[in-house]
Amino acid sequence: MAGVISIDADSPVPPFEQVRTGLAQQMADRTLPVGARLPTVRALAADLGIAVNTVARAYRELEAAGLVETRGRAGTFVSAAGDQRLALARDAAAQYAATAHALGLGRAEALEIVSAALR
């Protein structure tokens, strides 16, 4: 897992956010499928060479977003609910892309509209 997630110490993005987005991306592309057990906070922190609290914060934020669930001492797992949310988002994105294409919008213009809507 640590080989897939890398922490850039020179990045303006905080390390917890780099861990969170790295794991979320793996969930989105199904590298981490529903039900997959994540490494313990301590193990991932050791693998990445970062503080335990940094990984713990990333896990808390993933749990708050519904992407993972913690099952006490059993560990932290990729949540089916999070997968459903991603599936719904992908469907909505596909519908938007089809609509934008039908309206003759270019990629840059369509992405600009999405960026404005997310602000």
C-alpha positions as CSV (number, residue, x, y, z in Angstrom):
1,M,0.0,0.0,0.0
2,A,2.7,2.5,0.9
3,G,4.3,1.9,-2.5
4,V,1.1,3.3,-4.1
5,I,0.8,6.2,-1.7
6,S,3.7,8.6,-1.6
7,I,4.1,11.6,0.6
8,D,5.7,14.7,-1.0
9,A,7.3,16.6,1.9
10,D,7.7,19.7,-0.3
11,S,4.1,19.8,-1.4
12,P,1.8,22.6,0.0
13,V,-0.8,19.8,0.4
14,P,-0.7,18.6,4.1
15,P,0.4,15.0,4.5
16,F,-2.9,13.8,5.9
17,E,-4.6,15.1,2.8
18,Q,-2.1,13.4,0.6
19,V,-2.9,10.1,2.4
20,R,-6.7,10.8,2.2
21,T,-6.7,11.5,-1.5
22,G,-4.3,8.7,-2.2
23,L,-6.6,6.2,-0.5
24,A,-9.8,7.7,-2.0
25,Q,-8.3,7.5,-5.5
26,Q,-7.5,3.8,-4.9
27,M,-11.1,3.3,-3.8
28,A,-12.4,5.2,-6.9
29,D,-10.3,3.1,-9.3
30,R,-11.1,-0.1,-7.4
31,T,-7.5,-0.8,-6.5
32,L,-9.0,-0.9,-3.0
33,P,-12.3,-2.8,-3.5
34,V,-15.3,-2.8,-1.2
35,G,-14.5,-4.8,1.9
36,A,-10.7,-4.4,1.6
37,R,-9.0,-4.0,4.9
38,L,-6.8,-1.0,5.2
39,P,-3.5,-1.2,7.1
40,T,-3.5,-0.2,10.7
41,V,-2.8,3.4,11.4
42,R,0.5,2.6,12.9
43,A,1.6,0.3,10.1
44,L,0.7,2.8,7.4
45,A,2.4,5.6,9.3
46,A,5.5,3.5,9.6
47,D,5.5,2.6,5.9
48,L,5.1,6.2,4.9
49,G,7.5,7.6,7.5
50,I,4.9,10.0,8.9
51,A,3.2,10.5,12.3
52,V,0.5,8.2,13.5
53,N,-1.8,11.1,14.1
54,T,-1.5,12.1,10.4
55,V,-2.7,8.8,9.2
56,A,-5.4,8.7,11.9
57,R,-6.8,12.1,10.7
58,A,-6.9,10.8,7.1
59,Y,-8.8,7.7,8.2
60,R,-11.2,9.9,10.3
61,E,-11.9,12.0,7.3
62,L,-12.5,9.0,5.0
63,E,-14.9,7.6,7.6
64,A,-16.7,10.9,7.8
65,A,-17.1,10.9,4.1
66,G,-18.5,7.3,4.2
67,L,-15.7,5.8,2.3
68,V,-14.4,3.6,5.1
69,E,-15.9,2.0,8.2
70,T,-14.0,1.2,11.4
71,R,-15.0,-2.1,13.0
72,G,-13.3,-1.7,16.4
73,R,-10.4,-4.0,16.9
74,A,-11.1,-5.7,13.6
75,G,-9.8,-2.7,11.7
76,T,-10.8,-0.3,9.0
77,F,-12.5,-1.4,5.8
78,V,-13.5,0.1,2.5
79,S,-17.2,0.8,2.9
80,A,-20.0,-0.4,0.5
81,A,-21.8,2.9,1.2
82,G,-18.8,4.8,0.0
83,D,-18.7,2.7,-3.2
84,Q,-22.4,3.5,-3.8
85,R,-21.7,7.2,-3.5
86,L,-18.9,6.9,-6.0
87,A,-21.1,5.0,-8.4
88,L,-23.8,7.7,-8.1
89,A,-21.2,10.4,-8.7
90,R,-19.9,8.6,-11.8
91,D,-23.4,8.2,-13.2
92,A,-24.1,11.9,-12.6
93,A,-20.8,12.8,-14.3
94,A,-21.6,10.6,-17.3
95,Q,-25.0,12.2,-17.6
96,Y,-23.4,15.7,-17.4
97,A,-20.8,14.8,-20.0
98,A,-23.5,13.6,-22.4
99,T,-25.5,16.8,-21.8
100,A,-22.5,19.0,-22.3
101,H,-21.5,17.1,-25.5
102,A,-25.1,17.5,-26.8
103,L,-25.0,21.2,-26.1
104,G,-21.7,21.5,-28.0
105,L,-19.6,22.5,-25.0
106,G,-15.9,21.8,-25.2
107,R,-14.1,20.0,-22.5
108,A,-12.5,23.1,-20.9
109,E,-15.9,24.9,-20.8
110,A,-17.6,21.9,-19.3
111,L,-14.9,21.5,-16.7
112,E,-15.1,25.2,-15.9
113,I,-18.9,24.9,-15.2
114,V,-18.3,21.9,-12.9
115,S,-15.5,23.7,-11.0
116,A,-17.8,26.7,-10.5
117,A,-20.6,24.5,-9.3
118,L,-18.3,22.8,-6.7
119,R,-17.2,26.1,-5.2
